[in-house]
Amino acid sequence: MKVYFIGAGPGASDLITVRGANILARTPLILYAGSLVSRDILAYASSDAQVVNTANLNLDEQEAYYRDASEQNRDVARIHSGDPGIYGALAEQMRRLDELGIAYETVPGVSSFTAAAAQIQSELTKPEVSQTIILTRTSGRASAVPTKESLTSLAKHRSTLCVFLSGGNLRSVVDELATSYPPETPVALVRSVSWPEETCHRSTLGNLLNEIEPSQWRLTTLLLIGDVLTTERAPESKLYSRDYAHRYRKASREAI
Ligand SMILES: C[S@@+](CC[C@H](N)C(=O)[O-])C[C@H]1O[C@@H](n2cnc3c(N)ncnc32)[C@H](O)[C@@H]1O
């Protein structure tokens, strides 16, 4: 018996991995985070699988499902939104399973921040612009952010930065980012990526709050910021340059 933590991806059911879908198809008990995971994902499940929405369950109640499944020797698929390892409340489940002696495996998923980059057709790392992506959030009722990771301190790097779980704090997020990023820095506010109601607003840090109504961006919203989001041409990577040789490719003759 095993518990599989499966990343469902950001919303669209065809963004789950093949491995995740195959495991879902053969697992008799499926626990899914109904607040963020689309029910469409259940189309991969067997018709006689037991399906439980964890949105209404506390950790003890979820543990009870794991314990019962273990006694009945039934595998469990626990579906998380995006990638389970990012703001997935995964560690506490793993700890409970360790205590119960239940084996588990994680199947990674497409995180919402990579889906957002795809949606806005931007690379998040560009040569000489930014080679670093910071994933962060603001403190919420369920989890506090350590003070050493305050948005103002992270903003000092002026790298590409993706702010999760902060749609309700957009004004303070913008204020904190503005302590280091210049007002002309491009931003993209993306909501419900890959869901039918997907919405995106591109702007600059200085103009964003004049152009949107923050209350409409409270839930399932990501804010991306950084110079990589500009549509202006950045220097090209050397990787595909004619005069750049590496293990798999010689430099072209004319370039030598
Ligand atoms: C509990 S976290 C889960 C993150 C998830 N594990 C991931 O890798 O994307 C939920 C937050 O992720 C972001 N998020 C998740 N799905 C999203 C989507 N489809 N579009 C935009 N943001 C999303 C939002 O910031 C949301 O508040």
PDBQT file of the ligand as one rigid body, heavy atoms in Angstrom, charges set to zero:
ROOT
HETATM    1  C1  LIG A 301      -1.900  26.777  -1.927  1.00  0.00    +0.000 C 
HETATM    2  S1  LIG A 301      -1.008  27.548  -3.220  1.00  0.00    +0.000 S 
HETATM    3  C2  LIG A 301      -0.693  26.148  -4.217  1.00  0.00    +0.000 C 
HETATM    4  C3  LIG A 301       0.392  26.381  -5.230  1.00  0.00    +0.000 C 
HETATM    5  C4  LIG A 301       0.602  25.168  -6.121  1.00  0.00    +0.000 C 
HETATM    6  N1  LIG A 301       1.157  24.076  -5.376  1.00  0.00    +0.000 N 
HETATM    7  C5  LIG A 301       1.475  25.475  -7.322  1.00  0.00    +0.000 C 
HETATM    8  O1  LIG A 301       2.542  24.848  -7.499  1.00  0.00    +0.000 OA
HETATM    9  O2  LIG A 301       1.079  26.325  -8.125  1.00  0.00    +0.000 OA
HETATM   10  C6  LIG A 301      -2.293  28.401  -4.045  1.00  0.00    +0.000 C 
HETATM   11  C7  LIG A 301      -1.776  29.658  -4.749  1.00  0.00    +0.000 C 
HETATM   12  O3  LIG A 301      -1.092  29.274  -5.922  1.00  0.00    +0.000 OA
HETATM   13  C8  LIG A 301      -1.369  30.189  -6.965  1.00  0.00    +0.000 C 
HETATM   14  N2  LIG A 301      -2.152  29.475  -7.988  1.00  0.00    +0.000 N 
HETATM   15  C9  LIG A 301      -2.514  28.183  -7.980  1.00  0.00    +0.000 A 
HETATM   16  N3  LIG A 301      -3.164  27.857  -9.121  1.00  0.00    +0.000 NA
HETATM   17  C10 LIG A 301      -3.212  28.988  -9.847  1.00  0.00    +0.000 A 
HETATM   18  C11 LIG A 301      -3.737  29.303 -11.122  1.00  0.00    +0.000 A 
HETATM   19  N4  LIG A 301      -4.343  28.375 -11.879  1.00  0.00    +0.000 N 
HETATM   20  N5  LIG A 301      -3.604  30.566 -11.588  1.00  0.00    +0.000 NA
HETATM   21  C12 LIG A 301      -2.970  31.513 -10.850  1.00  0.00    +0.000 A 
HETATM   22  N6  LIG A 301      -2.448  31.271  -9.638  1.00  0.00    +0.000 NA
HETATM   23  C13 LIG A 301      -2.563  30.027  -9.147  1.00  0.00    +0.000 A 
HETATM   24  C14 LIG A 301      -2.158  31.336  -6.336  1.00  0.00    +0.000 C 
HETATM   25  O4  LIG A 301      -1.218  32.284  -5.854  1.00  0.00    +0.000 OA
HETATM   26  C15 LIG A 301      -2.850  30.623  -5.197  1.00  0.00    +0.000 C 
HETATM   27  O5  LIG A 301      -3.207  31.546  -4.197  1.00  0.00    +0.000 OA
ENDROOT
TORSDOF 0
